[in-house]
Amino acid sequence: MELASYADYAVRLVNTEEPERGTDALVTVEAVRALSGRPDSRTAQLAEAADLPRLRAVRARLRAVFEAAAAGSPVRAVDLLNGLLSEYPVSPQVSGHDYLDESGNPRWHLHLADNAPSATANYTAVACMGLAIQLTELGADRLGICQAAPCRNAYLDTSTNRSRRYCSDRCATRANVAAYRARKKQEAAARQEAASATG
């Protein structure tokens, strides 16, 4: 797995909560197990009820990283991320499981934090390292918070022109439709006012 792809772990964790809507999907051990997307992952194997409050605390700190970056404060975003990286260090290991080349030999790749003592430590180390790689390769301005109210989900902008403003096509469409309706309403009000002034 490409290490930068682990940044999606940070996005997934942050987006388990929608504070503007008052929803939180991180309420069961099964939700912790589902975070990594693989039932055989170390996070899934280690998950227990004690990880719920720990991961919620990490989630708040990761959201702050995304919010700082989205607000144009890259130094603050990096400081916050560095705090998490020092608290949840990675433990890289070379692995060749499940990936064989055309000769039948393992294709070696890195795994991160597979020997962490808890699901929280494992997941957080991987998520933060992936986010750090993404940030250093693409820049802090590639970390965003969806501008469609009330969404506020985190996202990684991988567009070629750095133009992403929404977490999904659904939010972009919803925001564009709302803006269109607001313009039409404003135009109708202006026409009504002009008609009243001449009439």
C-alpha positions in Angstrom: 0.0 0.0 0.0 1.3 3.4 -0.8 2.0 5.2 2.5 0.2 8.4 1.5 -3.0 6.4 1.1 -3.0 5.9 4.8 -4.1 9.6 5.0 -7.6 8.3 4.2 -7.6 6.8 7.7 -7.4 10.3 9.2 -10.3 11.5 6.9 -12.4 8.4 7.9 -11.9 9.0 11.6 -12.7 12.7 11.4 -15.8 12.0 9.4 -17.3 9.6 11.9 -18.7 12.8 13.5 -20.7 15.5 12.0 -20.7 18.2 14.7 -23.0 20.6 12.9 -25.7 17.8 12.6 -25.0 16.3 16.1 -24.2 12.9 14.8 -21.5 10.5 15.9 -20.9 7.1 14.2 -18.1 6.1 16.6 -20.3 4.6 19.3 -19.6 0.9 19.2 -16.6 -1.5 19.1 -17.8 -2.6 15.6 -17.5 1.0 14.4 -13.8 0.9 15.6 -13.3 -2.4 13.8 -14.8 -1.0 10.6 -12.5 2.1 10.5 -9.6 0.4 8.8 -11.9 -1.2 6.2 -10.3 -4.7 6.8 -11.6 -7.2 9.3 -8.2 -8.8 9.5 -6.4 -5.5 10.4 -4.6 -5.0 13.7 -7.0 -2.2 14.6 -10.0 -4.6 14.2 -8.2 -7.4 16.1 -7.4 -5.1 19.1 -10.6 -3.1 19.2 -12.3 -2.8 22.6 -14.7 -0.4 24.3 -11.9 1.6 25.9 -10.9 2.7 22.3 -14.1 4.6 21.8 -13.3 7.6 24.1 -9.6 7.5 23.0 -10.4 7.6 19.3 -13.0 10.4 19.9 -10.2 12.4 21.5 -7.9 11.7 18.6 -10.7 12.6 16.2 -11.1 16.0 17.7 -7.3 16.6 17.4 -7.3 15.5 13.8 -10.3 17.7 13.0 -8.3 20.6 14.4 -5.4 19.8 11.9 -7.8 19.9 9.0 -9.5 23.1 10.3 -6.2 24.8 10.7 -5.1 23.9 7.2 -8.4 24.9 5.7 -8.2 28.2 7.5 -4.8 29.0 5.9 -2.7 28.2 9.0 -0.3 25.6 7.8 2.2 26.1 10.7 -0.6 25.4 13.2 -1.8 22.4 11.3 1.8 21.0 11.2 2.3 21.7 14.9 -0.9 19.9 15.8 0.0 16.9 13.6 3.5 16.8 15.0 2.0 16.5 18.5 0.0 13.5 17.4 3.0 11.9 15.6 5.2 12.2 18.7 2.4 10.7 20.9 1.6 7.9 18.4 4.9 6.9 16.8 4.9 4.5 13.8 6.6 1.2 13.9 7.4 0.3 10.3 7.8 -3.3 9.2 8.7 -4.7 5.8 6.0 -7.1 4.6 5.5 -9.2 1.5 2.1 -10.9 2.3 -0.6 -11.1 -0.3 1.6 -9.4 -3.0 3.6 -11.6 -5.3 5.4 -10.5 -8.5 5.3 -12.4 -11.8 8.0 -14.8 -10.5 6.1 -15.7 -7.4 8.3 -13.7 -5.1 7.0 -11.3 -2.5 6.6 -7.6 -3.5 8.0 -5.9 -0.4 6.2 -3.0 1.0 5.9 -1.1 4.3 3.3 -1.7 7.0 3.0 0.9 9.8 2.3 0.3 13.5 1.3 -3.4 13.2 2.7 -4.0 16.7 1.0 -1.1 18.5 -0.5 -2.1 21.9 -4.1 -0.9 21.2 -6.5 -0.2 18.4 -6.3 3.5 19.1 -2.5 3.5 19.0 -2.4 1.4 15.8 -5.0 3.4 13.9 -3.8 6.8 15.0 -0.1 6.1 14.2 -1.1 4.9 10.7 -3.5 7.8 10.1 -1.1 10.5 11.3 1.8 9.1 9.3 -0.3 8.9 6.1 -1.5 12.5 6.7 2.1 13.7 7.3 3.2 12.1 4.0 0.3 13.6 2.2 0.9 17.1 3.7 4.6 17.0 3.0 4.2 15.8 -0.6 1.2 18.0 -1.6 1.1 20.8 0.9 -1.1 21.8 3.9 -3.5 23.6 1.6 -4.6 20.1 0.3 -6.3 19.4 3.7 -9.8 20.8 3.6 -13.2 21.1 5.4 -16.3 20.8 3.3 -17.8 24.2 2.6 -21.3 22.9 2.2 -23.3 23.7 5.3 -24.0 21.9 7.5 -21.6 19.1 6.3 -18.1 20.2 7.6 -16.5 16.8 6.7 -12.8 16.6 6.2 -11.3 15.8 2.8 -8.0 15.5 0.9 -7.8 17.7 -2.2 -6.0 15.6 -4.8 -7.3 17.6 -7.8 -4.7 18.9 -10.2 -5.6 22.5 -9.8 -6.1 22.6 -6.0 -9.8 23.6 -6.5 -11.7 21.2 -4.4 -14.0 22.8 -1.8 -16.4 20.0 -1.0 -16.0 16.5 0.5 -18.2 14.8 -2.2 -20.0 15.4 -5.4 -23.3 15.3 -3.4 -22.2 18.2 -1.3 -20.9 20.1 -4.3 -24.2 19.6 -6.1 -26.2 20.6 -3.0 -24.2 23.8 -2.6 -24.4 24.7 -6.3 -28.2 24.2 -6.3 -28.6 26.3 -3.1 -26.4 29.1 -4.6 -28.5 29.0 -7.9 -31.7 29.2 -5.9 -30.4 32.1 -3.9 -29.4 34.0 -7.0 -32.8 33.3 -8.6 -34.6 34.5 -5.5 -32.4 37.7 -5.4 -33.1 38.3 -9.1 -36.8 37.9 -8.6 -36.8 40.3 -5.6 -34.8 42.9 -7.7 -37.3 42.6 -10.5 -40.2 42.9 -8.1 -38.6 46.0 -6.5 -38.0 47.5 -10.0 -41.6 46.9 -11.0 -42.8 48.5 -7.8 -40.6 51.5 -8.3 -41.9 52.1 -11.9 -45.5 51.2 -11.1 
